[in-house]
Amino acid sequence: MRRSHWWVLSLAGLLLAFALRVYRLGDQNVWWDEGFTVWLARQPFLEMTLGTARDTHPPLYYWLLWPWIRLVGDGEFAARYLSAMLGVLTVAVIGAAGRRLDGIPTGLLALWLMGLSRFHIWWSQEIRMYALATLGVALALETALRAQRAPDGWRNWILWALAATAVLFSVYLNLFALIPISLGFWLTIPRRLWPRWALAHGMVMIPFALWLAVALPRMATWSAAAQPPSFPQVLRLGLVLWTVGISTYPERWIGLALMLLAGMVVGLAFRFGGTWAELRHRLQHPAWLMLGGGLLFQLLMVWWITQPRSFLYTPRLEARYFIPSLPFFVLLLAWSVGGLFRKIHRRPLVIGLAVGFAFIAARTLPDYYMARHWEADPVLLPYLIHVYARPGDGVILVSGDRFPTFLYYYERGDPAGPRPPVYLVPRGASPVRADTVEAELRDIAARHPRLWLARVESHFQDPEGLVERWLEARFHRSLTFSFRHNALILFSVSPQTPAVPKENLSRLSWIHPLQDPQGILIGYDQIGRIFRPGESIRSGLYLRASPSISWTLRWVHESKEVIARQAISIPDGSGVFRYSAELPITPYTPSGSYTLEIERNGERVARIEGFQVEQTLSPPQPAEIPHRMSARLGDGIRFLGYRLRGTHEGNPPVAYPGSTILLDLYWEAEKPIERSYVVFTHLIGEAFNPATGNPVWAQDDQVPLEGAYPTTHWIPGRPLRDRYELSLPPSMPPGEYILEIGMYLLETGERLPVSGDGADPAARRILLSRIRVLPKR
């Protein structure tokens, strides 16, 4: 390969690696570990360093992040950009290491393999130290190969010592990656250079030992591993991560991983062919000693650290523990087949392997990027405190050790305004109890006339809601904001609904002014632009108190269809109030762009644009309903028909004990439904079921779409498909059974009246079909 071609292909690979690591970099909320990392990096340098000593990682990444976020900011994109750049640098170093290992083809193949690795892209987009850990291992391999080829100069030994120090100071698990590199390095250099080898290791181990002297007394001994994994489980997960880069359900991907590994085995077979003397010489190659030994040793160590023991941290098996071993795998894969490129008749194997890896990347990367999604609620919850904040406020955060994600957004929300102090409750590790809640809150309540209660994953630390009940018994509940299973509540000594302080209106950057000739509609806030099912579009409208004016909101789809209407209710009082205009996004909310239209006394006065809904379902077409019916439930719900799966042909359909029947129901609302109903699906027999004490032998009762699409959110005129699973017990006696459906109120159990096809008005049910259950085959 010409040198110019190598440079062009290397540059193209690096540019692609850069693009893949910065694409949608900021399109994901920080998660717990990222929030903790930024929270620690926001501390003074010495305090941060001592904080890492209590953590489960060394401080090098924090030392890099500390000045980084002060230079470029700590937003999602800015803070993650450091890891992305470390990831691109790793790709370049792996290419250089491959070239030193076995020439240009191996180096080029290693560069592209690492550049396209979904596993490496994943951890190059996290505000964590794993991209640095991978870079450290890659540098240690490259400098070891450099020194092994030119061992007489001190420069290469110093470079290796610096790289090895970076390895140890990035992730403690990297120690197990450094050991096979060091041993392989030692076995491939002349004996006369062993003193240099020892001196280089002294340069590495002395600072690391000093750090351990600081960190070990501060480290806690605890375990997160509920069920320790077996070595085959560790091996399977490692193989899937190195090849496919997916950690969930690795058994689904093991076949694809093994196909790629088969190419490596074939390449190794060619590498190790020849006489016994030649084979013995090849087994002493640094690729086998460093890379093969590194992979095996890393797998053993990942298995070992997840086994129960009585000292230090015992983690559960996680994908991130395999990232330091990725350079070993990539270089071994490139080395095993890269040499075959020199043989014309063997090049198809190399090309086939490259195409296979590119296929895996093309197959898995779109799903990875699609899963990256920035949600507005984690930002909006702490932001609302800044909207209403007054001097003297306090914030009680019931979140346990999940406080970093809340603080990440809270501390970025309004840096110039009054920032109420945050009190973490409970103060210890134990959940709140009835006999401790008074001691937790008494002093806090005495210091503040208004207290914000932020419940963020509070079921871990206050499952009974004791903090909220204690505050409600002593304060007035002034404001309540619900965010699915989280909530923000303002308790104050005054019963009035608080207005938004004037100074907050002019300071908060998320509040956009609106031109209203009457000066009533002041502005709006808009946090988030892309929304998916399960979320809600929430836009805050800032209005002056005007009880005599009628306000109406309309959510308008890009097709001009009005999806929802709301009437605004403004409390009595003076000042500016915030009204939350909300549109829940359901699985069947139409995808596309939305506009919020604001009407005053029937006249439109403002439009807010820029809301986008994605990844929702298209309504089913009538042609896809095999068994069409026309029935009604209550006042406004139509039943359109059903589909049966899991049964066998027959009249009636045939099923067997122990099997599962899948039932798709098709519904449509004729008008807005005011109550949330539960759908029941029952398989009724003539004999009583001893397990239930009634003739119901199989059932599946649920709010439609497993709770994701309650009837109160149904859009009139838009059909929906709703799936239920009826599991037939193995002991089910043969015979004919009746399949019935209907709806009822969960609070009372009262069924909705029915009429039309299959209706049984007396029992308030719709009969779909008979099912013949035959003896188990």
KAQUI-V160783 format. One record per backbone hydrogen bond with DSSP energy under -0.5 kcal/mol. CO is the residue of the C=O (numbers start at 1). NH is the residue of the N-H. If there is no record, write none. Layout:
co->CO nh->NH
co->CO nh->NH
//
This chain:
co->2 nh->6
co->3 nh->7
co->4 nh->8
co->5 nh->9
co->6 nh->10
co->7 nh->11
co->8 nh->12
co->9 nh->13
co->10 nh->14
co->11 nh->15
co->12 nh->16
co->13 nh->17
co->14 nh->18
co->15 nh->19
co->16 nh->20
co->17 nh->21
co->18 nh->22
co->19 nh->23
co->22 nh->25
co->24 nh->27
co->26 nh->28
co->31 nh->35
co->32 nh->36
co->33 nh->37
co->34 nh->38
co->35 nh->39
co->36 nh->40
co->37 nh->41
co->38 nh->42
co->40 nh->43
co->44 nh->48
co->45 nh->49
co->46 nh->50
co->47 nh->51
co->48 nh->52
co->49 nh->53
co->50 nh->54
co->51 nh->54
co->52 nh->55
co->52 nh->57
co->59 nh->63
co->60 nh->64
co->61 nh->65
co->62 nh->66
co->63 nh->67
co->64 nh->68
co->65 nh->69
co->66 nh->70
co->67 nh->71
co->68 nh->71
co->68 nh->72
co->69 nh->73
co->75 nh->79
co->76 nh->80
co->77 nh->81
co->78 nh->82
co->79 nh->82
co->79 nh->83
co->80 nh->84
co->81 nh->85
co->82 nh->86
co->83 nh->87
co->84 nh->88
co->85 nh->89
co->86 nh->90
co->87 nh->91
co->88 nh->92
co->89 nh->93
co->90 nh->94
co->91 nh->95
co->92 nh->96
co->93 nh->97
co->94 nh->98
co->95 nh->99
co->96 nh->100
co->97 nh->101
co->98 nh->102
co->99 nh->103
co->103 nh->107
co->104 nh->108
co->105 nh->109
co->106 nh->110
co->107 nh->111
co->108 nh->112
co->109 nh->113
co->110 nh->114
co->111 nh->115
co->112 nh->116
co->113 nh->117
co->114 nh->117
co->117 nh->121
co->118 nh->122
co->119 nh->123
co->120 nh->124
co->121 nh->124
co->122 nh->125
co->123 nh->126
co->126 nh->128
co->128 nh->131
co->129 nh->133
co->130 nh->134
co->131 nh->135
co->132 nh->136
co->133 nh->137
co->134 nh->138
co->135 nh->139
co->136 nh->140
co->137 nh->141
co->138 nh->142
co->139 nh->143
co->140 nh->144
co->141 nh->145
co->142 nh->146
co->143 nh->147
co->144 nh->148
co->145 nh->149
co->146 nh->150
co->150 nh->153
co->153 nh->157
co->154 nh->158
co->155 nh->159
co->156 nh->160
co->157 nh->161
co->158 nh->162
co->159 nh->163
co->160 nh->164
co->161 nh->165
co->162 nh->166
co->163 nh->167
co->164 nh->168
co->165 nh->169
co->167 nh->170
co->167 nh->171
co->169 nh->60
co->171 nh->174
co->172 nh->175
co->173 nh->176
co->174 nh->177
co->174 nh->178
co->175 nh->179
co->176 nh->180
co->177 nh->181
co->178 nh->182
co->179 nh->183
co->180 nh->184
co->181 nh->185
co->182 nh->186
co->183 nh->187
co->184 nh->188
co->185 nh->188
co->186 nh->189
co->190 nh->193
co->191 nh->194
co->193 nh->197
co->194 nh->198
co->195 nh->199
co->196 nh->200
co->197 nh->201
co->198 nh->202
co->199 nh->203
co->200 nh->204
co->201 nh->205
co->202 nh->206
co->203 nh->207
co->204 nh->208
co->205 nh->209
co->206 nh->210
co->207 nh->211
co->208 nh->212
co->209 nh->213
co->210 nh->214
co->211 nh->214
co->211 nh->215
co->212 nh->216
co->215 nh->218
co->215 nh->219
co->216 nh->219
co->220 nh->222
co->222 nh->314
co->224 nh->226
co->230 nh->234
co->231 nh->235
co->232 nh->236
co->233 nh->237
co->234 nh->238
co->235 nh->239
co->236 nh->240
co->237 nh->241
co->238 nh->242
co->239 nh->243
co->240 nh->244
co->240 nh->245
co->247 nh->250
co->249 nh->252
co->250 nh->253
co->250 nh->254
co->253 nh->257
co->254 nh->258
co->255 nh->259
co->256 nh->260
co->257 nh->261
co->258 nh->262
co->259 nh->263
co->260 nh->263
co->260 nh->264
co->261 nh->265
co->262 nh->266
co->263 nh->267
co->264 nh->268
co->265 nh->269
co->266 nh->270
co->267 nh->271
co->268 nh->272
co->270 nh->273
co->275 nh->279
co->276 nh->280
co->277 nh->281
co->278 nh->282
co->279 nh->283
co->281 nh->284
co->282 nh->285
co->285 nh->288
co->285 nh->289
co->286 nh->290
co->286 nh->291
co->287 nh->291
co->287 nh->292
co->288 nh->293
co->290 nh->294
co->291 nh->295
co->292 nh->296
co->293 nh->297
co->294 nh->298
co->295 nh->299
co->296 nh->300
co->297 nh->301
co->298 nh->302
co->299 nh->303
co->300 nh->304
co->301 nh->305
co->302 nh->306
co->304 nh->307
co->313 nh->315
co->314 nh->224
co->314 nh->225
co->318 nh->321
co->319 nh->322
co->320 nh->323
co->322 nh->325
co->323 nh->326
co->325 nh->329
co->326 nh->330
co->327 nh->331
co->328 nh->332
co->329 nh->333
co->330 nh->334
co->331 nh->335
co->332 nh->336
co->333 nh->337
co->334 nh->338
co->335 nh->339
co->337 nh->340
co->338 nh->341
co->339 nh->342
co->340 nh->343
co->342 nh->344
co->343 nh->346
co->343 nh->347
co->344 nh->347
co->346 nh->349
co->346 nh->350
co->347 nh->351
co->348 nh->352
co->349 nh->353
co->350 nh->354
co->351 nh->355
co->352 nh->356
co->353 nh->357
co->354 nh->358
co->355 nh->359
co->356 nh->360
co->357 nh->361
co->358 nh->362
co->359 nh->363
co->360 nh->364
co->361 nh->365
co->364 nh->368
co->365 nh->369
co->366 nh->370
co->367 nh->371
co->368 nh->372
co->369 nh->372
co->371 nh->373
co->373 nh->29
co->373 nh->375
co->376 nh->379
co->376 nh->380
co->377 nh->381
co->378 nh->382
co->379 nh->383
co->380 nh->384
co->381 nh->385
co->382 nh->385
co->382 nh->386
co->383 nh->387
co->384 nh->388
co->385 nh->389
co->390 nh->393
co->392 nh->450
co->393 nh->421
co->394 nh->452
co->395 nh->397
co->395 nh->423
co->396 nh->398
co->396 nh->454
co->397 nh->399
co->397 nh->425
co->398 nh->456
co->399 nh->402
co->400 nh->403
co->402 nh->405
co->402 nh->406
co->403 nh->407
co->404 nh->408
co->405 nh->409
co->406 nh->410
co->407 nh->411
co->409 nh->413
co->410 nh->413
co->410 nh->414
co->414 nh->417
co->418 nh->420
co->421 nh->395
co->422 nh->424
co->423 nh->397
co->423 nh->425
co->425 nh->400
co->433 nh->436
co->433 nh->437
co->436 nh->440
co->437 nh->441
co->438 nh->442
co->441 nh->445
co->442 nh->446
co->443 nh->447
co->444 nh->447
co->444 nh->448
co->445 nh->448
co->449 nh->493
co->450 nh->394
co->451 nh->491
co->452 nh->396
co->452 nh->454
co->453 nh->455
co->453 nh->489
co->454 nh->398
co->454 nh->456
co->455 nh->457
co->455 nh->487
co->457 nh->460
co->458 nh->461
co->458 nh->462
co->461 nh->432
co->462 nh->465
co->465 nh->469
co->466 nh->470
co->467 nh->471
co->468 nh->472
co->469 nh->473
co->471 nh->474
co->471 nh->475
co->476 nh->478
co->476 nh->492
co->479 nh->490
co->481 nh->488
co->483 nh->486
co->486 nh->483
co->487 nh->455
co->488 nh->481
co->489 nh->453
co->489 nh->491
co->490 nh->478
co->490 nh->479
co->491 nh->451
co->492 nh->476
co->499 nh->501
co->500 nh->576
co->501 nh->504
co->501 nh->505
co->502 nh->506
co->503 nh->507
co->504 nh->508
co->508 nh->511
co->510 nh->512
co->510 nh->526
co->512 nh->524
co->514 nh->516
co->516 nh->519
co->520 nh->522
co->520 nh->544
co->522 nh->514
co->523 nh->542
co->524 nh->512
co->525 nh->540
co->526 nh->528
co->529 nh->612
co->531 nh->614
co->532 nh->535
co->535 nh->585
co->536 nh->538
co->537 nh->583
co->538 nh->527
co->539 nh->581
co->540 nh->525
co->541 nh->543
co->541 nh->579
co->542 nh->522
co->542 nh->523
co->543 nh->577
co->546 nh->549
co->549 nh->551
co->550 nh->601
co->551 nh->568
co->552 nh->599
co->553 nh->566
co->554 nh->556
co->554 nh->597
co->555 nh->557
co->555 nh->563
co->555 nh->564
co->556 nh->595
co->557 nh->560
co->561 nh->557
co->561 nh->563
co->564 nh->555
co->566 nh->553
co->568 nh->551
co->568 nh->570
co->575 nh->545
co->576 nh->500
co->577 nh->543
co->577 nh->579
co->579 nh->541
co->579 nh->581
co->580 nh->582
co->581 nh->539
co->583 nh->537
co->584 nh->586
co->585 nh->534
co->586 nh->589
co->587 nh->617
co->592 nh->613
co->593 nh->558
co->594 nh->611
co->595 nh->556
co->595 nh->597
co->596 nh->608
co->597 nh->554
co->597 nh->599
co->598 nh->605
co->598 nh->606
co->599 nh->552
co->600 nh->603
co->603 nh->600
co->606 nh->598
co->607 nh->609
co->608 nh->596
co->611 nh->594
co->612 nh->531
co->613 nh->592
co->621 nh->624
co->622 nh->625
co->624 nh->626
co->626 nh->628
co->627 nh->642
co->630 nh->757
co->631 nh->639
co->632 nh->755
co->633 nh->637
co->634 nh->636
co->636 nh->670
co->636 nh->671
co->637 nh->633
co->638 nh->640
co->638 nh->668
co->639 nh->631
co->640 nh->629
co->641 nh->666
co->642 nh->627
co->643 nh->664
co->645 nh->662
co->648 nh->654
co->653 nh->772
co->654 nh->648
co->655 nh->774
co->656 nh->659
co->659 nh->728
co->660 nh->662
co->661 nh->663
co->661 nh->726
co->662 nh->645
co->662 nh->664
co->663 nh->665
co->663 nh->724
co->664 nh->643
co->665 nh->722
co->666 nh->640
co->666 nh->641
co->667 nh->720
co->668 nh->638
co->669 nh->717
co->672 nh->674
co->675 nh->677
co->676 nh->746
co->677 nh->704
co->678 nh->744
co->679 nh->702
co->680 nh->742
co->681 nh->700
co->682 nh->684
co->682 nh->740
co->683 nh->697
co->683 nh->698
co->684 nh->738
co->688 nh->690
co->689 nh->692
co->689 nh->693
co->689 nh->694
co->694 nh->689
co->695 nh->685
co->695 nh->697
co->697 nh->729
co->698 nh->683
co->702 nh->679
co->703 nh->707
co->704 nh->709
co->705 nh->708
co->710 nh->713
co->711 nh->673
co->711 nh->714
co->714 nh->716
co->715 nh->718
co->717 nh->719
co->720 nh->667
co->722 nh->665
co->724 nh->663
co->725 nh->727
co->726 nh->661
co->726 nh->728
co->728 nh->658
co->729 nh->732
co->735 nh->773
co->737 nh->771
co->738 nh->684
co->738 nh->740
co->739 nh->768
co->739 nh->769
co->740 nh->682
co->741 nh->766
co->742 nh->680
co->743 nh->752
co->744 nh->678
co->745 nh->749
co->750 nh->745
co->753 nh->634
co->755 nh->632
co->756 nh->759
co->758 nh->767
co->760 nh->764
co->760 nh->765
co->765 nh->760
co->766 nh->741
co->766 nh->768
co->769 nh->739
co->770 nh->653
co->771 nh->737
co->771 nh->773
co->772 nh->655
co->772 nh->774
co->773 nh->735
co->774 nh->657
//
